[in-house]
C-alpha cells in the first residue's frame, strides 16, 4: 500500500505519463508537489506528520499536482469551478474548528 511518503518525483512523473528521462519539467513538478502538499496541510489543518499519514488525501494530492501541471497558464476561465472530487477527499481529513 502506498502512502503520501512514497510519492516522489518519479512516482508523480509516472502518474502524469511523463517519461522519466524527460527532465525539463522536474523543478516545476517539484514546486507543484510542494504547493499541493502545503495547500492540503493548510486547508485540512494538519501537521506534517498528520499529512504524511493521511492516505485518504493521496487522490486529492495527485489531482492537484496534475491540474497545476496541466493548466500552467496564467489565463483562467471565468466559469471554472472547484473540483468536487478534491473537496470530498479534503473533507475526509479536514479538522473543523
C-alpha positions as CSV (number, residue, x, y, z in Angstrom):
1,X,0.0,0.0,0.0
2,X,1.3,3.4,-0.9
3,X,1.4,6.4,1.4
4,X,2.0,10.0,0.6
5,X,5.5,9.5,1.8
6,X,6.1,7.2,-1.2
7,X,5.1,9.8,-3.8
8,X,8.3,11.1,-5.1
9,X,9.2,12.8,-8.4
10,X,9.4,9.5,-10.3
11,X,6.1,8.4,-9.0
12,X,4.5,11.7,-10.0
13,X,6.0,11.5,-13.5
14,X,4.7,8.0,-13.9
15,X,1.2,9.1,-12.8
16,X,1.3,12.0,-15.2
17,X,2.6,9.7,-18.0
18,X,5.9,11.7,-18.4
19,X,8.9,9.8,-19.4
20,X,11.4,9.5,-16.6
21,X,14.2,10.6,-18.9
22,X,12.4,13.9,-19.7
23,X,13.8,16.2,-17.0
24,X,12.8,19.6,-18.4
25,X,9.8,20.0,-16.1
26,X,11.3,18.3,-13.0
27,X,11.8,21.6,-11.0
28,X,8.3,22.7,-11.9
29,X,6.8,19.4,-10.9
30,X,8.6,19.5,-7.5
31,X,7.2,23.0,-6.9
32,X,3.7,21.8,-7.8
33,X,4.2,18.9,-5.4
34,X,5.2,21.2,-2.6
35,X,2.4,23.7,-3.2
36,X,-0.2,20.8,-3.3
37,X,1.2,19.5,0.0
38,X,1.2,22.9,1.7
39,X,-2.3,23.6,0.4
40,X,-3.7,20.3,1.7
41,X,-2.0,20.7,5.0
42,X,-3.3,24.2,5.5
43,X,-6.9,23.6,4.3
44,X,-7.2,20.4,6.4
45,X,-5.4,21.9,9.5
46,X,-2.9,19.1,9.6
47,X,0.6,18.9,11.0
48,X,3.4,17.5,8.8
49,X,3.1,14.1,10.4
50,X,-0.7,14.0,10.2
51,X,-0.4,14.9,6.5
52,X,2.1,12.1,5.8
53,X,-0.3,9.6,7.5
54,X,-3.4,10.9,5.6
55,X,-3.6,8.3,2.9
56,X,-7.2,9.4,2.1
57,X,-5.6,12.6,0.7
58,X,-3.5,10.8,-1.9
59,X,-6.1,11.2,-4.7
60,X,-6.5,14.9,-3.9
61,X,-2.7,15.4,-3.8
62,X,-2.3,13.6,-7.2
63,X,-5.2,15.5,-8.8
64,X,-4.0,18.9,-7.5
65,X,-0.5,18.3,-8.9
66,X,-1.9,17.0,-12.2
67,X,-4.2,20.1,-12.6
68,X,-1.3,22.5,-11.8
69,X,0.9,20.8,-14.4
70,X,-1.9,20.7,-17.0
71,X,-3.1,24.3,-16.5
72,X,0.2,26.1,-16.2
73,X,-1.1,29.2,-18.0
74,X,-2.0,32.4,-16.2
75,X,-5.3,32.5,-18.1
76,X,-8.2,31.4,-16.1
77,X,-11.7,30.6,-17.4
78,X,-14.4,32.7,-15.9
79,X,-16.7,29.7,-15.4
80,X,-14.3,27.5,-13.6
81,X,-15.5,25.6,-10.5
82,X,-13.6,23.7,-7.8
83,X,-13.1,20.0,-8.5
84,X,-15.7,18.3,-6.3
85,X,-13.6,15.1,-6.0
86,X,-10.8,17.1,-4.4
87,X,-13.3,18.6,-1.9
88,X,-14.5,15.1,-1.0
89,X,-11.0,13.9,-0.2
90,X,-10.2,17.0,1.7
91,X,-13.3,16.7,3.8
92,X,-12.2,13.2,5.0
93,X,-9.2,14.8,6.8
94,X,-10.3,18.4,7.4
95,X,-10.3,19.5,11.0
96,X,-13.4,21.6,11.7
97,X,-12.8,24.1,14.5
